[in-house]
Amino acid sequence: MTTTHPYVPEFKLTDAEREKVLLEIYTRLGQLSPDAVSAGQMEARGGLKDLERNLDAVVDIVRRTVPGHIEPYLAQFLEDICNRCPNQGPSAHCPLRFSGTCSLFRYPETIVGATRDALGEIDAARRLS
Ligand code: SF4
């Protein structure tokens, strides 16, 4: 069931840190699939602009999840992101997830890996400041 409650981030990023995480994700996705970062795909439903709107939730999920299999991440994407997404319909069905055109579910390993590495650099920079 879709909820209208906004996501409340556990870990707050500064604007610069947010840009760093997004840049890491876009760089890796661009290497993996240049089409994913094309202007048309960025703006499409389920594209990377949607991912930007869900970045806080992705960051929290990556921070709280022990690295390993992708399934625990996917389960939390469904719970914390899909349940707030307007693209998800009744019975938790999402046509974009079903057709493989939501970037979050099409490239989860790349998005999780890029986010984790960027957060590692962010944490290191915070310790030094
Ligand atoms: S899979 Fe569907 S419901 Fe989930 S984030 Fe993507 S577009 Fe939204």
Backbone and ligand atoms as CSV (ligand in chain L), in Angstrom:
chain,resi,resn,atom,element,x,y,z
A,1,MET,N,N,0.840,-1.188,0.000
A,1,MET,CA,C,0.000,0.000,0.000
A,1,MET,C,C,0.881,1.247,0.000
A,2,THR,N,N,0.553,2.225,-0.815
A,2,THR,CA,C,1.347,3.439,-0.896
A,2,THR,C,C,0.984,4.376,0.249
A,3,THR,N,N,2.013,4.909,0.916
A,3,THR,CA,C,1.784,5.862,1.995
A,3,THR,C,C,2.079,7.269,1.519
A,4,THR,N,N,1.407,8.230,2.105
A,4,THR,CA,C,1.661,9.622,1.733
A,4,THR,C,C,2.644,10.278,2.692
A,5,HIS,N,N,3.074,9.525,3.719
A,5,HIS,CA,C,4.017,10.113,4.673
A,5,HIS,C,C,5.360,10.349,4.004
A,6,PRO,N,N,5.917,11.564,4.143
A,6,PRO,CA,C,7.233,11.812,3.546
A,6,PRO,C,C,8.314,11.017,4.278
A,7,TYR,N,N,9.384,10.720,3.563
A,7,TYR,CA,C,10.493,9.996,4.186
A,7,TYR,C,C,11.282,10.953,5.077
A,8,VAL,N,N,11.571,10.525,6.291
A,8,VAL,CA,C,12.375,11.334,7.219
A,8,VAL,C,C,13.768,10.708,7.302
A,9,PRO,N,N,14.787,11.414,6.796
A,9,PRO,CA,C,16.122,10.806,6.772
A,9,PRO,C,C,16.708,10.602,8.159
A,10,GLU,N,N,17.428,9.473,8.313
A,10,GLU,CA,C,18.149,9.209,9.563
A,10,GLU,C,C,19.517,9.897,9.520
A,11,PHE,N,N,20.132,9.877,8.343
A,11,PHE,CA,C,21.480,10.441,8.169
A,11,PHE,C,C,21.366,11.614,7.208
A,12,LYS,N,N,21.664,12.785,7.688
A,12,LYS,CA,C,21.496,13.976,6.850
A,12,LYS,C,C,22.789,14.319,6.120
A,13,LEU,N,N,22.680,14.500,4.822
A,13,LEU,CA,C,23.805,14.907,3.987
A,13,LEU,C,C,23.754,16.404,3.765
A,14,THR,N,N,24.921,17.029,3.675
A,14,THR,CA,C,24.957,18.412,3.213
A,14,THR,C,C,24.696,18.403,1.700
A,15,ASP,N,N,24.467,19.571,1.133
A,15,ASP,CA,C,24.246,19.641,-0.315
A,15,ASP,C,C,25.462,19.124,-1.074
A,16,ALA,N,N,26.666,19.488,-0.590
A,16,ALA,CA,C,27.891,19.051,-1.259
A,16,ALA,C,C,28.057,17.532,-1.155
A,17,GLU,N,N,27.711,16.964,-0.007
A,17,GLU,CA,C,27.815,15.509,0.163
A,17,GLU,C,C,26.804,14.794,-0.726
A,18,ARG,N,N,25.659,15.396,-0.838
A,18,ARG,CA,C,24.616,14.836,-1.703
A,18,ARG,C,C,25.102,14.801,-3.161
A,19,GLU,N,N,25.708,15.894,-3.574
A,19,GLU,CA,C,26.242,15.954,-4.941
A,19,GLU,C,C,27.325,14.907,-5.146
A,20,LYS,N,N,28.113,14.683,-4.129
A,20,LYS,CA,C,29.191,13.691,-4.224
A,20,LYS,C,C,28.622,12.283,-4.432
A,21,VAL,N,N,27.601,11.955,-3.666
A,21,VAL,CA,C,26.980,10.625,-3.812
A,21,VAL,C,C,26.370,10.483,-5.208
A,22,LEU,N,N,25.649,11.497,-5.643
A,22,LEU,CA,C,25.017,11.426,-6.966
A,22,LEU,C,C,26.065,11.318,-8.075
A,23,LEU,N,N,27.143,12.084,-7.935
A,23,LEU,CA,C,28.189,12.039,-8.966
A,23,LEU,C,C,28.789,10.638,-9.060
A,24,GLU,N,N,28.998,10.018,-7.897
A,24,GLU,CA,C,29.563,8.657,-7.902
A,24,GLU,C,C,28.590,7.688,-8.575
A,25,ILE,N,N,27.325,7.805,-8.263
A,25,ILE,CA,C,26.320,6.921,-8.883
A,25,ILE,C,C,26.284,7.154,-10.393
A,26,TYR,N,N,26.237,8.396,-10.807
A,26,TYR,CA,C,26.112,8.700,-12.238
A,26,TYR,C,C,27.356,8.285,-13.006
A,27,THR,N,N,28.512,8.476,-12.391
A,27,THR,CA,C,29.750,8.084,-13.062
A,27,THR,C,C,29.770,6.578,-13.327
A,28,ARG,N,N,29.420,5.819,-12.308
A,28,ARG,CA,C,29.463,4.358,-12.471
A,28,ARG,C,C,28.374,3.871,-13.421
A,29,LEU,N,N,27.211,4.468,-13.321
A,29,LEU,CA,C,26.143,4.044,-14.241
A,29,LEU,C,C,26.484,4.436,-15.676
A,30,GLY,N,N,27.129,5.587,-15.833
A,30,GLY,CA,C,27.526,6.021,-17.170
A,30,GLY,C,C,28.515,5.054,-17.802
A,31,GLN,N,N,29.395,4.488,-16.964
A,31,GLN,CA,C,30.355,3.506,-17.471
A,31,GLN,C,C,29.658,2.183,-17.796
A,32,LEU,N,N,28.687,1.843,-16.985
A,32,LEU,CA,C,27.974,0.569,-17.164
A,32,LEU,C,C,26.985,0.633,-18.320
A,33,SER,N,N,26.233,1.740,-18.372
A,33,SER,CA,C,25.162,1.868,-19.358
A,33,SER,C,C,24.965,3.351,-19.691
A,34,PRO,N,N,25.672,3.849,-20.707
A,34,PRO,CA,C,25.576,5.280,-21.028
A,34,PRO,C,C,24.133,5.744,-21.237
A,35,ASP,N,N,23.283,4.855,-21.697
A,35,ASP,CA,C,21.888,5.232,-21.926
A,35,ASP,C,C,21.196,5.646,-20.620
A,36,ALA,N,N,21.606,5.038,-19.504
A,36,ALA,CA,C,20.948,5.318,-18.219
A,36,ALA,C,C,21.108,6.769,-17.801
A,37,VAL,N,N,22.201,7.409,-18.246
A,37,VAL,CA,C,22.453,8.793,-17.837
A,37,VAL,C,C,22.177,9.778,-18.972
A,38,SER,N,N,21.550,9.315,-20.048
A,38,SER,CA,C,21.153,10.235,-21.119
A,38,SER,C,C,20.021,11.118,-20.598
A,39,ALA,N,N,19.900,12.311,-21.181
A,39,ALA,CA,C,18.895,13.266,-20.683
A,39,ALA,C,C,17.499,12.663,-20.701
A,40,GLY,N,N,17.168,11.962,-21.767
A,40,GLY,CA,C,15.827,11.381,-21.868
A,40,GLY,C,C,15.551,10.362,-20.783
A,41,GLN,N,N,16.533,9.505,-20.532
A,41,GLN,CA,C,16.345,8.468,-19.507
A,41,GLN,C,C,16.378,9.050,-18.108
A,42,MET,N,N,17.165,10.106,-17.914
A,42,MET,CA,C,17.216,10.736,-16.580
A,42,MET,C,C,15.838,11.249,-16.178
A,43,GLU,N,N,15.150,11.852,-17.150
A,43,GLU,CA,C,13.869,12.492,-16.852
A,43,GLU,C,C,12.693,11.525,-16.919
A,44,ALA,N,N,12.897,10.358,-17.503
A,44,ALA,CA,C,11.790,9.413,-17.665
A,44,ALA,C,C,11.300,8.912,-16.309
A,45,ARG,N,N,10.053,8.469,-16.254
A,45,ARG,CA,C,9.536,7.899,-15.009
A,45,ARG,C,C,10.406,6.711,-14.603
A,46,GLY,N,N,10.837,6.702,-13.349
A,46,GLY,CA,C,11.714,5.634,-12.887
A,46,GLY,C,C,13.176,5.899,-13.212
A,47,GLY,N,N,13.468,7.023,-13.855
A,47,GLY,CA,C,14.849,7.365,-14.220
A,47,GLY,C,C,15.609,7.939,-13.041
A,48,LEU,N,N,16.788,8.462,-13.340
A,48,LEU,CA,C,17.669,8.891,-12.259
A,48,LEU,C,C,17.181,10.131,-11.526
A,49,LYS,N,N,16.323,10.933,-12.155
A,49,LYS,CA,C,15.749,12.066,-11.416
A,49,LYS,C,C,14.847,11.559,-10.293
A,50,ASP,N,N,14.164,10.453,-10.531
A,50,ASP,CA,C,13.384,9.836,-9.452
A,50,ASP,C,C,14.313,9.321,-8.359
A,51,LEU,N,N,15.436,8.774,-8.766
A,51,LEU,CA,C,16.399,8.286,-7.776
A,51,LEU,C,C,16.905,9.437,-6.913
A,52,GLU,N,N,17.148,10.594,-7.535
A,52,GLU,CA,C,17.602,11.764,-6.762
A,52,GLU,C,C,16.596,12.098,-5.664
A,53,ARG,N,N,15.332,12.007,-5.998
A,53,ARG,CA,C,14.299,12.329,-5.003
A,53,ARG,C,C,14.299,11.317,-3.858
A,54,ASN,N,N,14.797,10.121,-4.124
A,54,ASN,CA,C,14.807,9.072,-3.097
A,54,ASN,C,C,16.186,8.852,-2.484
A,55,LEU,N,N,17.088,9.778,-2.742
A,55,LEU,CA,C,18.469,9.558,-2.310
A,55,LEU,C,C,18.594,9.410,-0.793
A,56,ASP,N,N,17.853,10.185,-0.027
A,56,ASP,CA,C,17.954,10.087,1.439
A,56,ASP,C,C,17.656,8.658,1.909
A,57,ALA,N,N,16.631,8.079,1.351
A,57,ALA,CA,C,16.268,6.714,1.753
A,57,ALA,C,C,17.338,5.723,1.306
A,58,VAL,N,N,17.867,5.892,0.093
A,58,VAL,CA,C,18.930,4.997,-0.386
A,58,VAL,C,C,20.133,5.083,0.551
A,59,VAL,N,N,20.499,6.292,0.925
A,59,VAL,CA,C,21.655,6.486,1.817
A,59,VAL,C,C,21.429,5.782,3.156
A,60,ASP,N,N,20.263,5.962,3.741
A,60,ASP,CA,C,19.986,5.312,5.032
A,60,ASP,C,C,20.029,3.792,4.900
A,61,ILE,N,N,19.469,3.277,3.834
A,61,ILE,CA,C,19.450,1.820,3.629
A,61,ILE,C,C,20.874,1.294,3.494
A,62,VAL,N,N,21.682,1.983,2.715
A,62,VAL,CA,C,23.066,1.529,2.525
A,62,VAL,C,C,23.830,1.597,3.847
A,63,ARG,N,N,23.607,2.623,4.630
A,63,ARG,CA,C,24.337,2.773,5.889
A,63,ARG,C,C,23.949,1.704,6.910
A,64,ARG,N,N,22.699,1.287,6.890
A,64,ARG,CA,C,22.259,0.373,7.952
A,64,ARG,C,C,22.385,-1.107,7.560
A,65,THR,N,N,22.756,-1.384,6.309
A,65,THR,CA,C,22.742,-2.760,5.829
A,65,THR,C,C,24.165,-3.306,5.708
A,66,VAL,N,N,24.369,-4.498,6.243
A,66,VAL,CA,C,25.676,-5.135,6.154
A,66,VAL,C,C,25.922,-5.547,4.703
A,67,PRO,N,N,27.083,-5.166,4.132
A,67,PRO,CA,C,27.343,-5.515,2.723
A,67,PRO,C,C,27.290,-7.020,2.506
A,68,GLY,N,N,26.816,-7.385,1.352
A,68,GLY,CA,C,26.705,-8.814,1.018
A,68,GLY,C,C,25.728,-8.981,-0.121
A,69,HIS,N,N,24.736,-9.810,0.105
A,69,HIS,CA,C,23.742,-10.050,-0.949
A,69,HIS,C,C,22.874,-8.812,-1.179
A,70,ILE,N,N,22.313,-8.714,-2.376
A,70,ILE,CA,C,21.522,-7.547,-2.734
A,70,ILE,C,C,20.086,-7.634,-2.180
A,71,GLU,N,N,19.627,-8.833,-1.839
A,71,GLU,CA,C,18.222,-8.987,-1.449
A,71,GLU,C,C,17.802,-8.108,-0.261
A,72,PRO,N,N,18.608,-8.004,0.782
A,72,PRO,CA,C,18.183,-7.132,1.900
A,72,PRO,C,C,17.994,-5.669,1.469
A,73,TYR,N,N,18.788,-5.231,0.509
A,73,TYR,CA,C,18.627,-3.865,-0.001
A,73,TYR,C,C,17.310,-3.744,-0.763
A,74,LEU,N,N,17.036,-4.742,-1.602
A,74,LEU,CA,C,15.813,-4.688,-2.411
A,74,LEU,C,C,14.577,-4.688,-1.507
A,75,ALA,N,N,14.623,-5.493,-0.452
A,75,ALA,CA,C,13.475,-5.542,0.462
A,75,ALA,C,C,13.233,-4.173,1.089
A,76,GLN,N,N,14.311,-3.474,1.430
A,76,GLN,CA,C,14.157,-2.146,2.039
A,76,GLN,C,C,13.785,-1.091,1.004
A,77,PHE,N,N,14.235,-1.250,-0.237
A,77,PHE,CA,C,13.779,-0.337,-1.296
A,77,PHE,C,C,12.258,-0.420,-1.408
A,78,LEU,N,N,11.759,-1.652,-1.395
A,78,LEU,CA,C,10.304,-1.836,-1.512
A,78,LEU,C,C,9.584,-1.167,-0.342
A,79,GLU,N,N,10.125,-1.375,0.847
A,79,GLU,CA,C,9.458,-0.873,2.062
A,79,GLU,C,C,9.540,0.653,2.178
A,80,ASP,N,N,10.730,1.192,2.004
A,80,ASP,CA,C,10.939,2.613,2.313
A,80,ASP,C,C,10.767,3.535,1.106
A,81,ILE,N,N,10.922,3.009,-0.093
A,81,ILE,CA,C,10.852,3.860,-1.285
A,81,ILE,C,C,9.606,3.550,-2.116
A,82,CYS,N,N,9.444,2.323,-2.514
A,82,CYS,CA,C,8.298,1.990,-3.382
A,82,CYS,C,C,6.972,2.291,-2.697
A,83,ASN,N,N,6.910,2.073,-1.401
A,83,ASN,CA,C,5.652,2.327,-0.695
A,83,ASN,C,C,5.293,3.806,-0.630
A,84,ARG,N,N,6.224,4.689,-0.998
A,84,ARG,CA,C,5.946,6.124,-1.061
A,84,ARG,C,C,5.947,6.637,-2.505
A,85,CYS,N,N,6.118,5.764,-3.451
A,85,CYS,CA,C,6.302,6.188,-4.843
A,85,CYS,C,C,4.962,6.244,-5.575
A,86,PRO,N,N,4.706,7.335,-6.288
A,86,PRO,CA,C,3.424,7.441,-7.006
A,86,PRO,C,C,3.301,6.459,-8.164
A,87,ASN,N,N,4.411,5.864,-8.573
A,87,ASN,CA,C,4.336,4.905,-9.681
A,87,ASN,C,C,3.814,3.543,-9.253
A,88,GLN,N,N,3.798,3.310,-7.941
A,88,GLN,CA,C,3.318,2.020,-7.444
A,88,GLN,C,C,1.813,2.083,-7.245
A,89,GLY,N,N,1.141,1.078,-7.773
A,89,GLY,CA,C,-0.311,1.063,-7.703
A,89,GLY,C,C,-0.834,0.141,-6.618
A,90,PRO,N,N,-2.123,-0.157,-6.689
A,90,PRO,CA,C,-2.719,-1.066,-5.704
A,90,PRO,C,C,-2.028,-2.428,-5.720
A,91,SER,N,N,-2.076,-3.101,-4.611
A,91,SER,CA,C,-1.442,-4.411,-4.449
A,91,SER,C,C,0.070,-4.333,-4.617
A,92,ALA,N,N,0.621,-3.134,-4.435
A,92,ALA,CA,C,2.076,-2.920,-4.499
A,92,ALA,C,C,2.652,-3.276,-5.861
A,93,HIS,N,N,1.831,-3.212,-6.899
A,93,HIS,CA,C,2.335,-3.489,-8.246
A,93,HIS,C,C,2.916,-2.208,-8.844
A,94,CYS,N,N,4.112,-2.319,-9.408
A,94,CYS,CA,C,4.710,-1.189,-10.108
A,94,CYS,C,C,5.047,-1.627,-11.535
A,95,PRO,N,N,4.448,-1.006,-12.539
A,95,PRO,CA,C,4.735,-1.404,-13.922
A,95,PRO,C,C,6.181,-1.150,-14.323
A,96,LEU,N,N,6.807,-0.172,-13.701
A,96,LEU,CA,C,8.201,0.128,-14.048
A,96,LEU,C,C,9.150,-0.923,-13.473
A,97,ARG,N,N,8.848,-1.369,-12.277
A,97,ARG,CA,C,9.653,-2.462,-11.699
A,97,ARG,C,C,9.453,-3.728,-12.525
A,98,PHE,N,N,8.223,-3.979,-12.890
A,98,PHE,CA,C,7.876,-5.177,-13.655
A,98,PHE,C,C,8.571,-5.182,-15.023
A,99,SER,N,N,8.662,-4.006,-15.647
A,99,SER,CA,C,9.250,-3.928,-16.995
A,99,SER,C,C,10.757,-3.666,-16.963
A,100,GLY,N,N,11.317,-3.510,-15.758
A,100,GLY,CA,C,12.761,-3.285,-15.654
A,100,GLY,C,C,13.179,-1.879,-16.047
A,101,THR,N,N,12.284,-0.920,-15.945
A,101,THR,CA,C,12.639,0.446,-16.351
A,101,THR,C,C,12.776,1.401,-15.168
A,102,CYS,N,N,12.738,0.889,-13.948
A,102,CYS,CA,C,13.071,1.734,-12.790
A,102,CYS,C,C,14.558,1.552,-12.518
A,103,SER,N,N,15.295,2.650,-12.525
A,103,SER,CA,C,16.755,2.554,-12.376
A,103,SER,C,C,17.143,1.925,-11.044
A,104,LEU,N,N,16.368,2.161,-10.009
A,104,LEU,CA,C,16.689,1.618,-8.685
A,104,LEU,C,C,16.716,0.091,-8.705
A,105,PHE,N,N,15.784,-0.498,-9.420
A,105,PHE,CA,C,15.710,-1.964,-9.473
A,105,PHE,C,C,16.444,-2.534,-10.682
A,106,ARG,N,N,16.807,-1.686,-11.611
A,106,ARG,CA,C,17.564,-2.176,-12.763
A,106,ARG,C,C,19.066,-2.243,-12.455
A,107,TYR,N,N,19.530,-1.292,-11.648
A,107,TYR,CA,C,20.972,-1.225,-11.351
A,107,TYR,C,C,21.240,-1.194,-9.842
A,108,PRO,N,N,20.625,-2.056,-9.062
A,108,PRO,CA,C,20.764,-1.912,-7.604
A,108,PRO,C,C,22.189,-2.103,-7.108
A,109,GLU,N,N,22.923,-3.061,-7.685
A,109,GLU,CA,C,24.288,-3.302,-7.185
A,109,GLU,C,C,25.171,-2.077,-7.423
A,110,THR,N,N,25.028,-1.476,-8.600
A,110,THR,CA,C,25.845,-0.302,-8.920
A,110,THR,C,C,25.472,0.872,-8.019
A,111,ILE,N,N,24.198,1.085,-7.813
A,111,ILE,CA,C,23.750,2.200,-6.981
A,111,ILE,C,C,24.191,2.000,-5.529
A,112,VAL,N,N,24.042,0.792,-5.021
A,112,VAL,CA,C,24.453,0.514,-3.638
A,112,VAL,C,C,25.969,0.665,-3.498
A,113,GLY,N,N,26.724,0.099,-4.430
A,113,GLY,CA,C,28.190,0.166,-4.340
A,113,GLY,C,C,28.703,1.594,-4.424
A,114,ALA,N,N,28.157,2.361,-5.348
A,114,ALA,CA,C,28.596,3.751,-5.495
A,114,ALA,C,C,28.241,4.562,-4.258
A,115,THR,N,N,27.055,4.326,-3.725
A,115,THR,CA,C,26.618,5.058,-2.526
A,115,THR,C,C,27.504,4.706,-1.346
A,116,ARG,N,N,27.790,3.419,-1.184
A,116,ARG,CA,C,28.618,2.988,-0.051
A,116,ARG,C,C,30.015,3.612,-0.132
A,117,ASP,N,N,30.603,3.601,-1.309
A,117,ASP,CA,C,31.957,4.151,-1.446
A,117,ASP,C,C,31.965,5.664,-1.220
A,118,ALA,N,N,30.953,6.351,-1.731
A,118,ALA,CA,C,30.888,7.807,-1.530
A,118,ALA,C,C,30.694,8.119,-0.043
A,119,LEU,N,N,29.867,7.332,0.635
A,119,LEU,CA,C,29.659,7.566,2.065
A,119,LEU,C,C,30.944,7.309,2.857
A,120,GLY,N,N,31.723,6.339,2.418
A,120,GLY,CA,C,33.008,6.089,3.079
A,120,GLY,C,C,33.905,7.311,2.995
A,121,GLU,N,N,33.940,7.933,1.827
A,121,GLU,CA,C,34.762,9.139,1.657
A,121,GLU,C,C,34.183,10.302,2.471
A,122,ILE,N,N,32.882,10.392,2.507
A,122,ILE,CA,C,32.232,11.462,3.281
A,122,ILE,C,C,32.541,11.293,4.773
A,123,ASP,N,N,32.439,10.066,5.268
A,123,ASP,CA,C,32.737,9.814,6.682
A,123,ASP,C,C,34.192,10.161,6.994
A,124,ALA,N,N,35.092,9.775,6.098
A,124,ALA,CA,C,36.518,10.064,6.322
A,124,ALA,C,C,36.752,11.572,6.354
A,125,ALA,N,N,36.115,12.302,5.445
A,125,ALA,CA,C,36.292,13.754,5.402
A,125,ALA,C,C,35.711,14.408,6.664
A,126,ARG,N,N,34.603,13.878,7.163
A,126,ARG,CA,C,34.015,14.449,8.387
A,126,ARG,C,C,34.932,14.221,9.580
A,127,ARG,N,N,35.586,13.063,9.630
A,127,ARG,CA,C,36.493,12.787,10.762
A,127,ARG,C,C,37.690,13.735,10.742
A,128,LEU,N,N,38.101,14.141,9.565
A,128,LEU,CA,C,39.267,15.011,9.440
A,128,LEU,C,C,38.922,16.486,9.700
A,129,SER,N,N,37.665,16.826,9.612
A,129,SER,CA,C,37.305,18.251,9.725
A,129,SER,C,C,37.082,18.667,11.174
L,1,SF4,S1,S,10.164,0.226,-8.605
L,1,SF4,FE1,FE,8.348,1.461,-9.084
L,1,SF4,S2,S,7.505,2.000,-7.093
L,1,SF4,FE2,FE,9.640,1.393,-6.766
L,1,SF4,S3,S,10.828,3.289,-6.885
L,1,SF4,FE3,FE,10.815,2.356,-8.920
L,1,SF4,S4,S,9.131,3.379,-9.970
L,1,SF4,FE4,FE,8.804,3.715,-7.774
